[in-house]
C-alpha cells in the first residue's frame, strides 16, 4: 500500500486528508482513488490518460509531471496539490 495525501479542496472532495491505497503504478493508485472517491475525478483529470496541467503530484517529495506509469513500492507517499493562489 501507498499513502496518498490530499491538500486544500481535494481534502474536502474526498472527506479525508490521508488515504492508504493499493497500486503498483501511479495510474493504478489514481484509478483506485477515483473509484473510492468519484468526486475527485473532475478535479484531477482532463481525460483517462492525462492529469490536469495545474495539479501537482509529488512522490516521496519529488515532483512528477504526468508520469502515470511510474512504478511505486509499498510505503511510498503520494502528495496531490490543486492550484493554490494567494497574494
C-alpha positions in Angstrom: 0.0 0.0 0.0 1.0 3.6 -0.6 -0.1 6.7 1.3 -2.0 9.4 -0.6 -2.1 12.8 1.0 -4.6 15.3 -0.3 -4.4 19.1 0.1 -6.8 22.0 0.1 -10.1 21.5 -1.7 -9.1 17.9 -2.6 -9.5 17.0 1.1 -13.0 18.4 1.1 -13.9 16.4 -2.0 -12.7 13.2 -0.5 -13.6 14.0 3.1 -10.2 12.8 4.2 -6.6 14.1 4.4 -4.8 10.8 4.0 -5.7 7.5 2.4 -3.9 4.2 2.3 -4.5 2.6 -1.1 -3.2 -0.3 -3.3 -1.5 0.2 -6.6 1.8 -0.8 -8.4 1.9 2.3 -10.6 0.7 5.9 -10.1 -2.0 5.2 -12.7 -3.4 2.3 -10.6 -3.3 4.3 -7.4 -5.2 7.2 -9.0 -7.7 4.8 -10.6 -8.3 3.2 -7.2 -8.6 6.6 -5.6 -11.2 7.7 -8.1 -13.2 4.5 -7.6 -13.3 5.2 -3.9 -13.9 9.0 -4.2 -15.5 9.7 -7.6 -15.8 13.4 -6.8 -12.0 13.7 -7.2 -12.1 12.7 -10.9 -13.0 16.1 -12.4 -10.7 17.8 -10.0 -7.7 15.7 -11.1 -8.1 14.5 -14.7 -8.6 16.1 -18.2 -9.3 12.6 -19.5 -8.5 9.0 -18.7 -4.8 9.4 -19.5 -4.0 13.0 -18.6 -3.8 14.8 -15.3 -4.9 18.4 -15.3 -1.9 20.6 -16.0 -2.3 22.6 -12.8 -2.3 19.6 -10.5 1.0 19.0 -8.7 1.9 15.4 -7.7 4.8 14.6 -5.6 6.1 11.1 -4.8 8.3 10.9 -1.7 8.8 14.7 -2.0 9.8 14.7 -5.7 7.6 16.4 -8.2 6.3 14.5 -11.2 4.7 15.6 -14.4 2.2 13.3 -16.0 4.2 10.1 -15.4 1.2 7.8 -14.8 3.1 4.6 -15.4 5.7 5.3 -12.8 6.3 2.2 -10.6 5.6 2.5 -6.9 6.6 0.4 -3.9 4.9 -0.2 -0.6 5.3 2.7 1.7 5.7 5.4 -1.0 4.0 8.7 -0.2 2.0 10.5 -2.9 1.1 14.1 -2.2 -1.5 15.8 -4.5 -1.9 19.5 -4.6 -4.6 21.5 -6.5 -3.6 25.0 -7.8 -3.0 27.5 -5.0 -3.5 31.2 -5.3 -2.5 33.9 -2.9 -1.4 37.4 -2.7 
